[in-house]
């Protein structure tokens, strides 16, 4: 596993169904010394064979479950026994850079007191959000920055049982996104330290879930719910500001986000 030497970094790739495996096979996963790839494959409709391209790789390991939900699948990967001290949350349609994976390991070595490193990614060669310049504390991220799941790397030792909230994310009952935002918020609130680093971990050449659904009622509903957790004192003002800035009608946006906020309290999802 992981080429020569001990595995230092495990990239956790969560797939759903046969289409998820097709996307993974179409992306790039370089063989890098010290890096292993854990594929957590959800197959609720029944078993499928692991493709030969994956079985032939010594640095790949596949676990299979028959349930649904991206957050649940991420938890399958986190709960699977592993010796790698570093974890990178991955996605099935990211093409990874060997140089960036090595630089990520080196960054953790240079910063032994940091528990979390958030990377960057490109979309058709460009950045889709502000990253600032150089290494930046996660306590003061650039204005407009938000976390995308496959940018998140952490030390396994800092988790202390923390898992993704299975009420959030694709495949959950009501809330279609936000699981990575809540996860990082809870990790830092527990005392973890983190930085943003200028590491282009790979390319993702199409819109993420949040970018595709930014004005979709289900996404706005989720946004309202998540804000009650990460900004428990100021979420009403933030929802007003968000509705003012969005391209859709103010009251329409506010209706969806407030509905999500009230749902979060009513259902006790946090």
PyMOL commands that set and color helices and strands:
alter all, ss='L'
color gray80, all
select helices_A, chain A and resi 17-26+52-55+70-79+98-110+138-140+149-151+156-158+179-189+209-212+217-230+235-245+250-267
alter helices_A, ss='H'
color red, helices_A
select strands_A, chain A and resi 9-16+35-42+60-65+86-89+95-96+116-122+136-137+152-155+194-203
alter strands_A, ss='S'
color yellow, strands_A
deselect
rebuild
show_as cartoon
